[in-house]
Amino acid sequence: MSTAGKILVVEDNEMNLELVSDLLEAKGFDVLQAQSGAEALLLAEAERPDLVLMDIQLPGMDGLEVTRRLKENPATNDIEVVALTAHAMLGDEERAREAGCSGYIAKPIDTRDFVLTVSRFINRD
């Protein structure tokens, strides 16, 4: 178990999933991976990560719906969720926050400061 924290990365694009996971693991985070909303809901409840990085554009149940369900479930409603999305259009951040996301990171990610940005969401008090 790492001391940096446990992060669930929800991303249906294999390349993005691996990039994000590799960056986080290199800095000592334990990384869980889900490629669908249903898988994310199960993993979040079973593993209780410190943070969920949620792609918004998922097949089937989108990331906003997954976030709403996490926030409605007493077992997962205290887990921080950060939207990780290429949909950086006007109003998208607001919609993500309304669904329950506590932050928003636009893709493509900046690999130089991505882990620092993610760390800020875990180390809040």
C-alpha positions, 0 to 999 in steps of 0.5 A, a space after each residue: 500500500 502506498 502512502 501517496 494515496 489510492 486513485 481510481 482512474 475511469 477512462 475508456 481510452 486505453 492510451 489515456 488510461 495507461 498514460 495517467 496510470 503510469 504518471 501516478 504510479 511513478 509518483 507512488 500512487 496506488 492506481 485502480 483502473 475502470 473502463 466503464 461506469 458500471 465497473 467504476 461504481 463497483 470498484 469505488 465501493 469495494 476499494 474506497 479510493 482517496 480520489 476518482 479521476 472521471 472521464 466524462 465521455 464514457 460509453 453507456 453511462 457517462 461520467 456525470 451519471 457515474 459521479 451522481 451515483 457515487 455521490 448518492 451512495 452513502 458508501 461512496 459519497 465522501 470520495 472526491 471526484 475530479 472530472 478528466 475530460 477533453 470536453 473543455 467547452 463553456 459550461 462543461 466545468 459547471 455541469 461537472 461540478 453540479 454532478 458532484 465533481 470537486 474539480 476539473 482537469 482538461 485533456 490533453 493533460 499537461 504531463 509536467 504538472 498533472 500529478 501535482 494537480 491531482 495531489 492537491 485534491 488528495 491532500 486537502 484538509 
